């Protein structure tokens, strides 16, 4: 199953949006959809951070999946 994730990030003095569709295990999603989405978002944000050579001002402003479910706090705890 795929979920849509939008992340609003800040790095190098600029706020930017990245969005995409990601596969997640359907059984995990049925058991705990927010956590499953948060793990997928967290792994993706780690890749973004490396690809953009983010510096010390890198921060996560907001993480949303499936258009309107805010999982920002959950992602920040991971």
LUMRO-666308 format. One line per field, with one value per atom (N, C-alpha, C): y, z, x; residue number from 1; chain. Coordinates in steps of 0.1 Angstrom, whole numbers, always signed. Layout:
# residues N
py: (Y; ...)
pz: (Z; ...)
px: (X; ...)
marza: (NUM; ...)
pami: (A; ...)
This chain:
# residues 78
py: (-12; +0; +12; +23; +36; +46; +55; +67; +79; +91; +103; +111; +116; +123; +137; +147; +161; +165; +169; +174; +189; +197; +211; +212; +216; +216; +229; +232; +244; +241; +247; +245; +256; +261; +271; +284; +287; +299; +298; +287; +286; +275; +278; +268; +261; +248; +241; +229; +225; +214; +203; +191; +179; +170; +164; +155; +142; +131; +119; +108; +97; +86; +75; +68; +58; +45; +34; +21; +18; +13; +9; -5; -13; -26; -24; -31; -29; -33; -44; -49; -39; -33; -23; -11; -7; +5; +2; -9; -12; -12; -17; -18; -4; +4; +18; +27; +33; +40; +52; +60; +71; +68; +58; +54; +48; +41; +35; +47; +57; +68; +76; +78; +85; +79; +66; +59; +61; +60; +62; +76; +86; +100; +103; +97; +99; +93; +82; +76; +85; +90; +99; +112; +118; +130; +128; +117; +114; +115; +109; +109; +123; +131; +145; +153; +151; +158; +155; +143; +139; +145; +144; +148; +163; +171; +185; +191; +182; +186; +196; +193; +202; +205; +217; +222; +222; +228; +228; +235; +243; +250; +241; +229; +220; +217; +219; +215; +210; +203; +198; +207; +214; +223; +216; +207; +200; +187; +177; +164; +160; +158; +155; +142; +133; +122; +121; +116; +114; +127; +138; +152; +160; +153; +162; +156; +145; +139; +144; +152; +158; +149; +144; +135; +141; +155; +162; +158; +158; +155; +140; +131; +117; +115; +122; +121; +127; +138; +144; +135; +127; +118; +106; +103; +91; +93)
pz: (+0; +0; +0; -6; -7; +1; +7; +14; +8; +8; +4; +16; +14; +25; +20; +28; +26; +38; +35; +46; +43; +53; +52; +61; +54; +61; +60; +69; +68; +68; +59; +59; +51; +56; +50; +48; +58; +58; +49; +43; +34; +39; +38; +40; +27; +27; +14; +17; +6; +7; -2; +3; -5; -3; -14; -13; -21; -17; -25; -20; -27; -24; -20; -9; -3; +0; -3; +1; +16; +22; +36; +37; +47; +49; +53; +47; +49; +63; +68; +81; +92; +90; +100; +100; +87; +86; +93; +91; +97; +113; +118; +132; +138; +132; +137; +125; +119; +107; +109; +120; +123; +125; +132; +135; +122; +114; +102; +92; +91; +83; +88; +101; +107; +104; +105; +102; +88; +79; +64; +62; +69; +67; +73; +85; +91; +83; +77; +68; +56; +50; +39; +42; +54; +58; +60; +65; +67; +53; +43; +29; +24; +26; +21; +28; +41; +48; +42; +38; +32; +18; +10; -4; -5; +5; +4; +12; +17; +26; +36; +43; +53; +64; +68; +79; +92; +102; +116; +118; +108; +110; +104; +100; +94; +105; +101; +111; +103; +110; +104; +109; +100; +104; +105; +95; +95; +87; +91; +83; +83; +71; +69; +60; +62; +53; +49; +38; +32; +33; +29; +27; +40; +51; +63; +77; +77; +90; +94; +105; +109; +119; +115; +123; +127; +127; +130; +143; +154; +167; +168; +162; +162; +154; +143; +135; +143; +150; +158; +170; +175; +186; +181; +168; +163; +163)
px: (+8; +0; +9; +4; +12; +5; +12; +7; +14; +7; +13; +18; +30; +37; +41; +39; +44; +52; +64; +73; +77; +75; +79; +91; +103; +116; +122; +132; +139; +154; +161; +176; +182; +194; +201; +193; +185; +177; +164; +161; +150; +140; +127; +117; +113; +112; +108; +99; +92; +83; +88; +87; +90; +78; +73; +62; +64; +58; +59; +50; +50; +42; +52; +48; +57; +50; +56; +50; +52; +42; +43; +36; +41; +35; +20; +11; -3; -7; -1; -4; +0; +12; +17; +8; +4; -5; -18; -24; -37; -36; -24; -22; -20; -11; -9; -5; -15; -12; -3; -5; +3; +18; +20; +34; +41; +33; +39; +42; +33; +36; +48; +49; +60; +73; +74; +86; +90; +81; +84; +89; +82; +86; +100; +102; +115; +127; +125; +135; +138; +127; +128; +135; +131; +137; +152; +157; +171; +178; +171; +177; +178; +167; +167; +178; +180; +190; +204; +207; +220; +221; +210; +210; +212; +206; +207; +219; +227; +239; +234; +224; +218; +228; +227; +236; +229; +235; +230; +216; +212; +199; +188; +190; +180; +170; +157; +146; +134; +126; +113; +103; +96; +85; +71; +69; +56; +57; +50; +49; +34; +29; +15; +15; +5; +3; -11; -14; -27; -35; -29; -35; -37; -41; -45; -41; -34; -31; -17; -16; -4; +3; +15; +23; +37; +37; +50; +56; +48; +53; +58; +51; +55; +69; +70; +83; +94; +92; +103; +107; +98; +102; +110; +110; +118; +132)
marza: (1; 1; 1; 2; 2; 2; 3; 3; 3; 4; 4; 4; 5; 5; 5; 6; 6; 6; 7; 7; 7; 8; 8; 8; 9; 9; 9; 10; 10; 10; 11; 11; 11; 12; 12; 12; 13; 13; 13; 14; 14; 14; 15; 15; 15; 16; 16; 16; 17; 17; 17; 18; 18; 18; 19; 19; 19; 20; 20; 20; 21; 21; 21; 22; 22; 22; 23; 23; 23; 24; 24; 24; 25; 25; 25; 26; 26; 26; 27; 27; 27; 28; 28; 28; 29; 29; 29; 30; 30; 30; 31; 31; 31; 32; 32; 32; 33; 33; 33; 34; 34; 34; 35; 35; 35; 36; 36; 36; 37; 37; 37; 38; 38; 38; 39; 39; 39; 40; 40; 40; 41; 41; 41; 42; 42; 42; 43; 43; 43; 44; 44; 44; 45; 45; 45; 46; 46; 46; 47; 47; 47; 48; 48; 48; 49; 49; 49; 50; 50; 50; 51; 51; 51; 52; 52; 52; 53; 53; 53; 54; 54; 54; 55; 55; 55; 56; 56; 56; 57; 57; 57; 58; 58; 58; 59; 59; 59; 60; 60; 60; 61; 61; 61; 62; 62; 62; 63; 63; 63; 64; 64; 64; 65; 65; 65; 66; 66; 66; 67; 67; 67; 68; 68; 68; 69; 69; 69; 70; 70; 70; 71; 71; 71; 72; 72; 72; 73; 73; 73; 74; 74; 74; 75; 75; 75; 76; 76; 76; 77; 77; 77; 78; 78; 78)
pami: (A; A; A; A; A; A; A; A; A; A; A; A; A; A; A; A; A; A; A; A; A; A; A; A; A; A; A; A; A; A; A; A; A; A; A; A; A; A; A; A; A; A; A; A; A; A; A; A; A; A; A; A; A; A; A; A; A; A; A; A; A; A; A; A; A; A; A; A; A; A; A; A; A; A; A; A; A; A; A; A; A; A; A; A; A; A; A; A; A; A; A; A; A; A; A; A; A; A; A; A; A; A; A; A; A; A; A; A; A; A; A; A; A; A; A; A; A; A; A; A; A; A; A; A; A; A; A; A; A; A; A; A; A; A; A; A; A; A; A; A; A; A; A; A; A; A; A; A; A; A; A; A; A; A; A; A; A; A; A; A; A; A; A; A; A; A; A; A; A; A; A; A; A; A; A; A; A; A; A; A; A; A; A; A; A; A; A; A; A; A; A; A; A; A; A; A; A; A; A; A; A; A; A; A; A; A; A; A; A; A; A; A; A; A; A; A; A; A; A; A; A; A; A; A; A; A; A; A; A; A; A; A; A; A)
